[in-house]
Amino acid sequence: MVVERWAESSEHSRIGGALMDHVDIPGLVRPGERAPPFALPGVAEDGQISLDDYRTKTPLFLILLRSFECPFCRRQLTRLKETAAAFGALGIETLVVTTTPVKAARLYAKYRPPGIPVASDPDLITHRAYGVPIYRLSADEATRWPERLNTGDLSTLLLNPTADLPESLSILEAGRALEDADGFTAVETEEQGPPDDVSPLVSFFLIDRAGIVRWLFIEALENPADYGSYPNHQELLAAARAMMS
């Protein structure tokens, strides 16, 4: 039964980084490896943002989110403002990549300014280049996490990752509750976003000025019940200080 199998949250996936060495994710860029290049349209202004904008100049904190329609990602983006400011004091730049298409992302940022640089990647090019797990929803096939999640299992995954809900709810219920609390309404554009049945796991990468990954975190890597759970500000700051020491 899914509830029994996922009853205990994984400390490895919660902390990420140094404790993920035993997890086999083909293609995942790990600490000590070179960060793949990217060039993506910026959300705040016209033009592209690339890894070359940072390489040799400054370390980079790269966050690969899902769409802004993801309530957990929206709340994480808000919380990242404090971390980005602290990282800036350490000489580390921050960049968020969203899967929301650029026009829709710019509309979102107009009404809810992120306060940190954001780039758009609706084709998940960067997520795939960095080997981030991208799971697929299936109504017919059994769950094989993190590659696949059976839609029937959605109701069995009870979570409250941001501690903003009065109790743990299923992914769908939690999402609707946070949308209501945020007053969020999705706006359709003519742009093509990722397929509705495909979604990446949120991932953090600390990249040094030479372009080498020094630390990483993958959301819910071993346990889908950790969906929406991310390192807190102090954990991220500790990882950044370790990289800069």
HUWOKA-V44619 format. One record per pair of residues at least 24 apart in sequence whose ideal C-beta (glycine too) atoms are under 6 Angstrom apart, sorted by the first residue. I is the first residue (numbers start at 0). J is the second residue. D is the distance in Angstrom with one decimal. If there is no record, write none. Layout:
BEGIN
i:I j:J d:D
i:I j:J d:D
END
This chain:
BEGIN
i:1 j:152 d:4.7
i:1 j:155 d:4.4
i:2 j:155 d:4.9
i:5 j:222 d:5.6
i:5 j:224 d:4.5
i:8 j:222 d:5.9
i:8 j:224 d:5.8
i:8 j:225 d:5.4
i:9 j:221 d:4.3
i:9 j:222 d:4.3
i:11 j:221 d:5.9
i:12 j:219 d:5.8
i:12 j:220 d:4.3
i:12 j:221 d:4.6
i:12 j:222 d:5.6
i:12 j:225 d:5.1
i:13 j:228 d:5.9
i:15 j:216 d:3.0
i:15 j:217 d:5.9
i:16 j:214 d:4.8
i:16 j:215 d:5.8
i:16 j:216 d:5.6
i:22 j:220 d:5.9
i:24 j:132 d:6.0
i:26 j:130 d:3.5
i:27 j:130 d:3.6
i:28 j:129 d:4.9
i:28 j:130 d:5.4
i:28 j:212 d:5.5
i:30 j:212 d:5.4
i:30 j:213 d:5.6
i:32 j:212 d:5.6
i:33 j:210 d:5.7
i:33 j:211 d:5.9
i:34 j:206 d:4.7
i:34 j:210 d:5.2
i:34 j:212 d:5.3
i:35 j:128 d:4.0
i:37 j:125 d:4.7
i:39 j:118 d:3.8
i:39 j:120 d:5.2
i:40 j:101 d:4.8
i:40 j:119 d:5.3
i:41 j:118 d:5.6
i:42 j:104 d:4.6
i:42 j:105 d:5.5
i:42 j:108 d:5.3
i:42 j:117 d:4.1
i:42 j:119 d:5.8
i:48 j:118 d:4.6
i:53 j:92 d:5.8
i:54 j:210 d:4.7
i:55 j:208 d:5.9
i:57 j:92 d:5.0
i:57 j:208 d:5.8
i:58 j:91 d:4.6
i:58 j:207 d:5.1
i:58 j:208 d:5.3
i:59 j:92 d:5.4
i:59 j:206 d:4.5
i:60 j:86 d:5.4
i:60 j:91 d:5.5
i:60 j:93 d:4.5
i:60 j:205 d:5.8
i:61 j:94 d:5.5
i:61 j:204 d:4.4
i:62 j:95 d:4.8
i:62 j:203 d:5.4
i:63 j:96 d:5.0
i:63 j:126 d:5.3
i:63 j:131 d:5.8
i:63 j:202 d:4.6
i:64 j:95 d:6.0
i:64 j:97 d:5.1
i:64 j:201 d:5.6
i:65 j:98 d:5.5
i:65 j:198 d:5.8
i:66 j:98 d:4.8
i:66 j:99 d:4.7
i:67 j:97 d:5.9
i:67 j:99 d:4.6
i:67 j:107 d:4.9
i:68 j:185 d:5.2
i:70 j:174 d:5.2
i:70 j:177 d:3.6
i:70 j:178 d:5.6
i:71 j:227 d:3.5
i:74 j:161 d:5.2
i:75 j:229 d:5.6
i:76 j:113 d:5.5
i:80 j:114 d:4.6
i:81 j:232 d:5.7
i:82 j:232 d:5.3
i:82 j:235 d:5.2
i:83 j:115 d:4.5
i:85 j:236 d:5.7
i:86 j:239 d:5.7
i:89 j:239 d:5.8
i:89 j:243 d:5.6
i:91 j:239 d:5.8
i:96 j:120 d:5.1
i:96 j:125 d:5.5
i:98 j:193 d:5.1
i:100 j:190 d:3.5
i:100 j:192 d:5.2
i:102 j:188 d:5.1
i:102 j:190 d:5.6
i:103 j:188 d:4.8
i:121 j:192 d:4.7
i:121 j:193 d:5.9
i:123 j:193 d:6.0
i:126 j:199 d:4.4
i:131 j:199 d:5.1
i:131 j:202 d:4.6
i:132 j:200 d:4.9
i:133 j:199 d:4.7
i:134 j:198 d:6.0
i:135 j:196 d:5.9
i:135 j:197 d:5.5
i:136 j:196 d:4.4
i:144 j:223 d:5.3
i:156 j:223 d:5.7
i:156 j:224 d:5.6
i:158 j:226 d:5.9
i:160 j:227 d:3.5
i:160 j:228 d:4.3
i:205 j:238 d:6.0
i:205 j:242 d:5.3
i:213 j:242 d:4.5
i:214 j:238 d:4.6
END
